[in-house]
Amino acid sequence: MGLGRRARNPVQTAAWWVKKQPPKVKAALGVLTGILTLIFLRFVIRDHDNLFVAAEFIHAVGIGCLIYKLMKERTCSGLSLKSQELTAIFLMVRLYCSLVMEFDIHTVLDFLTFLTTAWVIFMMRFKLKATISDDLDNLPIYYVLAPCAVLALLIHPGTSHHIVNRVLWAFCVYLEAVSVMPQLRVMQNTRVVEPFTAHYVFALGIARFLSCAHWILQVLDGHSFLLSALGFGLWPGMVLLSEIVQTTILADFCYYYVKSVMDGQMMVRLPSGVV
């Protein structure tokens, strides 16, 4: 019976094997999985701009999970208001930059994402304020904003746009990479992540990976339009680094999310040291 059960559940068997591996082996397996996924996406998806659209769509699905949680459970438990506000800030800045620098489908998608994020903030700050756990959402917001602003002043696009627009563009790229940090602090403090919050963060992780894949594949393909849009100097490397950072930040949580789902657990339990 045991053999039959293992034969019917090869994914669980593989997950059990990965669980038993030391951290360095898990990290290597994660990197290998990412590389293989990039290779798969490069040959399967012809227009790599679709990856960015898919990332925006998955992000919207994640926000939908938050909206459902707020409407059904009428509580902000486990959510970081600061992360939502940081998300709204970088979306506002990116919307402005998109309007004055290049209006396209991404502008429309960002606008819709901003509206839903603003609604989540409104619900958390005014309708469900009593359920916010300020003691858990304790990462000072200026710890995130200040380094991004300084870095944007130092390293920004070298394009022909106005200097203010170039600095703002860099600021929103850097802020997007670390805007999830307050949410990770909340999860670090609670150690048990509720289902809808877990769905949101997992969707965010997948969206960030697809966005990262979009940039990497565009650069590997040598698209002259993208390279000319990014400019020269340190900026193109910083864009790629920011995408990789935001993907790596969420990779650990995504692993425990998948593990919990395969184990049939509703809650995601994070061991000490995660995120």
N, C-alpha and C positions, 0 to 999 in steps of 0.2 A: 504493500500500500504506500509506504514511504517513497519507493522508487517511482511509482506511478504519479504521486503528487509532484515530485520534482520534475518529472517529464512534462507535466502539464503546465508548470510554472517556471520556464527557463529564465524569465526576467527576474523573478524573485531569487532564483539560485545565483544569478550573476550579481544581484545587489548584495546578497549575503557574502559573496566572495570579496566584493569591493569593500564592504564594511570591515572585513577582517584585515585589510591591508594597512600598513603604516601610513602616516600622513604624507610622506614624500612620494610614495607610490600613488596615492589618491590624487595628489597634485599633478603628477606626470600623466595619469590617466585622463584627468580633466583637460590638460593642455592638448593631449593627443586627440581627444574627442572634439575639441574646438577646431583643431586643424583639419580633421577629417570632415567636419561639418562645413567648414569654409570651402574645401575642395568640392564637396557635393553641391553646395549652393552655386559655385562658380560655373559648373558645367550644366546644371539643371535649369537655372534661372537666367534667361538671356539678357533681360533688361534689369540690371542691378538696382535701378531706382525703385523697383517694386519692393525691394527689401525695406527701404525706408517707409514706404506706404504701409507695408505689413507691420512694421514696428509701431507706427502711429495707431494702427487699428488694434493691435494687441494691448497697447497702452490704454486705449479707450475701453477695451474689455475689462481691464483691471480697474479702471475708475468706475465702470459699471458695477463691479463687485462692491466697491465702497458705497456707491449710491444705494444699492440693495441693502447693504448692512445698515446704513443710517436710516433708511425708510422702514425696514422690517424690525430691527432690534432696538432702534431709537437710543443708541449709545455710541460713544466715540471710543469705547474701551479698546486699547491696543493700537490706536491710531496716533500718529504724530501730526499735530496741527502745524508745527514748524516746517516739516517736510512738504506739506501741502502749500504753505505760503512760499517756500523757496521755489517750488515747482511753478507756482503762478508768476513769480518774479522773472524766472528765466524765460517762461513762455511769453510774457509781456515784452521783454527786451527782444526776444527772437522775432516776435510779430512785427515790432517796429523796424528792426533791421531788414526783415523780409520785405516789408512794404516799400522801404526806401532804396533797397539794393536789388532785389529780384523777387517779383511777385509770381508765384506759381502754385501748384496744388498743395505744396507743403505749407503755404501760408494759410490756406483754407483749413487744412487738418489741424494746424497749430491753434487756429482761432476756435475751432470746435472743442479741442482739448482744454483750452483755457477756460471756456465757458463752463464746462463740466467741473473743472478743478475749482473755479470760483464758487460754484454751487456747493461743493463739498465744504469749502472753507466757510461759507455763509452758515451752513447747517451746524458745523462744529463750533463756530465762534458765537453764534447767537441762539440757535434753536436747541442745541444739545450741550451747551457750555458746562452744565453741571456734571456731565459724565466725563469730562476731560481730566486726565491724570497728569497734572502739571509736574508732580514729583518724579514721574517716569520720563516725561518729555523734557529732559533737563539739559540738553545740549544747547549752550548759548548760540543764538543764530548768527551773531557777529563772528563766531569762530569759523563759520562757513563763508560768510559774505566778504569779510575783510581780505583773506588770502586770495580769493578769486578776483577781487577788484585790483589788488596790487599786481597780481600776475598778468591781468589784462592790460594794465598800463605798461608793463615791461615787454610782454610778448603778445603781439596782435598782428592781424593780416597786413601785408605790405602792398595792398591793392591801391587802386586810384580813388577809392571812396574817401569821404571826409574822415579825418582822424577820430572824431567822436564816434562815428558809426563803426569804425574798425575796432575801437576799444570796446564798445558795447557788444559787438559780435563776439569778440574773444571772451568777454565777461559771461555771456550766456552759455557759451560752450563749456567753460570751466565750472560754472555753477550747476549746469545740468549733470556733470560728472559726479558731483558730491551732494546733490540736493537730497538724496535718500539717507544721508548720514543720521539725521535726527530720528528717522523711522527705525533704523538699525539700532540706535541707542535705546529706544523704547523696547524693542524686542529683546535686546541684551538684558534689560532690567527685568522684564517679565519672565523670560525663558520659555514661556508657553504662548504660542501665537494662535489666535483664533482663526477659524476656517476662512472667513471672507477677507480678513487682513492678509492671511497667507496667500490666498488666491491673487490678491492685488500685487503683493511684492513679487510673487513668482512671475506674474504677467509682466511686471516691470523689468525683471531680469531677462526674460525672453526678448522683450522689446529692445532693451539695451544691447543685447547680443546681436540682434538683426541689424540695428543701426551701426554697430561696430563693424559687422560683416560688410555692410553697404560701403563704408568708407574704405576699408581695406581692399575690397575687390575692385573698387573704382580706381584706386591708386595702382594696384597691380596691373589693371588693364591699360594703364597709361592714358586715361581720358584727358586730352589736352584742355577741355573746357573746365573740368574740375580742378586740374592743377593750376590753371591760370586764375581761377576764382579764388583758390586758396592763397596764391601769392608765393613768395619765396622766403628764405631764411628759416628761423626756428618754428614759425607758425604751423606749417603742414605737419611737422612731427608732433607738435603739441596737440593738434586736433586728433591725430591717431592715438596719442598717449591718453588723452582725455576719454576717448571711446573705450580704450582697453581698461582704464582704471574703473570706469563705472560698471563695466561688465564683470570685472574681477571682484569688485566690492560685493556684488549680489550672487556670485557663483556659489559661495559656501552655503548660503541660505537655500538656493535652488536645489542643491544636493540633498539637504535634509527635508525639503518639501517633497521631492520625488520619493525619497525613502519612506516618509510618513504615509504617502498615498499608497505605495505598494504594500505597506504593512497594514493598511486598512484603518489608519488612525485619522480621526477628524482634526485633532490639534497637531500642530508642528512643535515638537519639543526640541529645544536647542541645548546641547551640552555646553559646559563652561568653556569659554574661549572662542566660541563661534560668534561671528559678526562683531 
